[in-house]
Amino acid sequence: MIFKQVKFRCPDVDTVERKKDALGGIAVYEGELDKTPQYIICGCCGGLFAPEDFELLRVMEWLPISEEILGE
């Protein structure tokens, strides 16, 4: 599995308050980056979004987020 930080949008998901705004998250790929991710873990709420629920806007370079997760 490959994990990448991504910018995405969920235009048709009712649980996302700002449907038109871009969100950050972690995309999980089965093996090849040129394919659609299996799912995206939302960086805002931790929810999982299936391919039919998101629009992938950009695959980004990995930024360290460990301190933010720990609250430091």
C-alpha atoms as one frame of an Amber mdcrd trajectory, in Angstrom:
protein
   0.000   0.000   0.000   1.071   3.558  -0.717  -0.011   6.567   1.339   0.029
  10.139   0.011  -1.171  13.447   1.372  -3.803  14.879  -0.961  -6.097  17.799
  -1.575  -9.662  16.670  -2.335 -13.300  17.714  -2.400 -16.521  15.841  -1.568
 -19.165  17.550  -3.713 -22.047  15.144  -3.020 -21.489  14.018   0.583 -24.024
  15.316   3.099 -21.731  14.883   6.113 -19.218  17.405   4.787 -20.229  20.924
   5.805 -18.280  22.821   3.166 -18.894  20.693   0.092 -17.216  23.126  -2.300
 -14.089  23.734  -0.206 -10.975  21.672  -0.607  -9.953  19.386   2.235  -6.651
  17.754   3.091  -6.288  14.070   3.771  -4.339  10.886   3.265  -5.040   8.810
   0.170  -4.515   5.066   0.358  -3.445   3.419  -2.898  -3.371  -0.309  -3.456
  -0.189  -0.115  -5.473  -0.054   2.363  -8.337  -0.273   6.135  -7.988  -1.737
   6.590 -11.453  -4.946   4.846 -10.353  -7.742   6.147  -8.138  -7.044   5.721
  -4.417  -8.943   2.968  -2.602 -10.109   5.606  -0.140  -9.119   8.883   1.476
  -8.817   9.451   5.218 -10.101  12.969   5.885  -7.630  15.208   7.706 -10.500
  17.204   9.210 -12.739  14.517  10.693 -10.861  11.212  10.233 -13.697   9.830
   8.121 -13.143   7.484   5.203 -14.294   8.519   1.751 -14.776   5.987  -1.047
 -13.774   6.873  -4.636 -17.360   7.652  -5.641 -17.547  10.268  -2.862 -14.463
  12.394  -3.566 -12.870  14.425  -6.309  -9.078  14.187  -6.088  -7.589  17.621
  -6.755  -3.879  17.140  -6.113  -1.362  14.624  -4.777   1.083  16.500  -2.566
   4.563  16.012  -1.140   4.486  14.491   2.330   4.577  17.011   5.177   5.369
  15.838   8.720   2.166  15.852  10.796   3.204  13.817  13.832   3.422  16.825
  16.195  -0.010  18.090  15.104  -1.540  14.689  15.759   0.017  14.630  19.220
  -1.130  18.198  19.891   2.372  19.588  20.400
